[in-house]
Amino acid sequence: MKLTQQDMARILEVTQITLRNWRKNKSALYEIVLKGFAFEDVVKKSKQNYEELQDLEDSFKKQI
């Protein structure tokens, strides 16, 4: 799920203006923030995939 700047600001408990300032004046910090959200998204998707695989494995075991 792609987060908007408003979403990210709300999660980080900062204003959208602060995020824009980070993007403009502290690009390394802004990039770290974006990568943190991307990492969290990947972990969430991986967990969902793992759970789906577990369910699939369980259904195969029941058939045997």
C-alpha positions in Angstrom: 0.0 0.0 0.0 1.4 3.3 -1.1 1.3 5.9 1.7 0.7 9.6 1.0 2.8 12.3 2.7 -0.2 13.0 4.9 -0.3 9.3 6.0 3.5 9.3 6.7 3.2 12.5 8.6 0.4 11.2 10.7 2.3 8.0 11.5 5.5 9.9 12.4 3.5 12.5 14.3 4.9 15.4 12.4 3.3 17.9 10.0 3.3 17.5 6.2 5.3 20.7 6.1 8.0 19.0 8.2 8.1 16.1 5.7 8.4 18.6 2.8 11.2 20.4 4.6 13.0 17.1 5.2 12.6 16.3 1.5 14.0 19.7 0.5 16.6 20.3 3.1 17.5 16.9 4.6 17.2 14.6 1.7 19.2 11.8 3.4 16.8 11.8 6.4 13.8 11.9 4.0 15.2 8.9 2.1 15.7 7.0 5.4 12.1 7.6 6.3 10.9 6.4 2.9 13.1 3.3 3.1 11.7 2.6 6.6 8.2 2.6 5.3 9.1 0.5 2.3 10.9 -2.0 4.6 7.8 -2.2 6.8 5.6 -2.8 3.8 7.9 -5.6 2.5 7.9 -7.3 6.0 4.1 -7.1 6.1 3.8 -8.6 2.6 6.3 -11.4 3.5 4.3 -12.2 6.6 1.1 -12.4 4.6 2.8 -14.7 2.0 4.1 -16.9 4.8 0.7 -17.2 6.3 -0.8 -18.1 2.9 1.8 -20.8 2.4 1.1 -22.2 5.9 -2.6 -22.4 5.1 -1.8 -24.1 1.8 0.5 -26.6 3.6 -2.2 -27.3 6.2 -4.8 -27.9 3.5 -2.5 -30.4 1.7 -1.8 -32.2 5.0 -5.5 -32.6 5.6 -5.9 -34.2 2.2 -3.3 -36.9 2.9 
